[in-house]
Amino acid sequence: MKTPIEMMLDAIEWRPCEGEVDHSSDLPYATHEGVLRIGDLELRCYRLNTGQCIFDAADIENFFR
């Protein structure tokens, strides 16, 4: 059973990230980007090569204001 946030993330229209990525690093990198809409707010989010999703820090800060 999926959590509410997982269901919300599934509804995002993901598109591939543009630009080049340094694949020689062991650090995670974004492969896709999208926007999660909650009411009038938009949260930019990114899917990493690890499968994890992260949100833009500035958008999260605005969300909690």
N, C-alpha and C positions, 0 to 999 in steps of 0.2 A: 504494500500500500504506500502510495507516495504522500509526502508531506505537502502542506499547502504551498510552500515556496517552490518545491519541485514542480508542482502543477503549473504555477505561475511562470517558471522558467521554461517549461515545455511549450507555452503559448507564445513565446518570443519568436519573432521572425529573425533568425540568425543569418548573417551574411559573412562571407570570408573577409578577414582583415586584409587590408592592402599594405604593401610595403614589404621590404625584405627582412628576414629574421636570421639571426646568427644561430644556426643549429649546433655550433660547436660548444655552446655553453650548456651546463646542466640545469640552468634556471628555467622555470616554466615560462612559456610565452603564449600570447593570445593568438588563437587561430580564427576565432569568429567574434563578431560584435553584434549587439542588438540593443533595444531599448525596452525596459520594463515600465509600463505605464500604470501608475496607482493614482486614481483620481486625476487631478490636474498636474501631477508631478511626473517627470520622466527621469528614470534612473538608467544611465548608460551602463551596460554590463558586457562582460567579455568572457568567452569560454576559452579556457587554457588547454594546452596540449595534453594536460593530465586529466582532462574531463571536468575539472572544477570550474565553477563560475565565480567571478569576482565583480564587484561594483565599483564605479568611479567614486573616489573618496569625496570629492567636492559635491557630487550629487547626494551622497549619503548624508553629508553635513547639512545640506539644504533640506533634506527630507526630515531631519530631526529638529529643525528650527521651528 
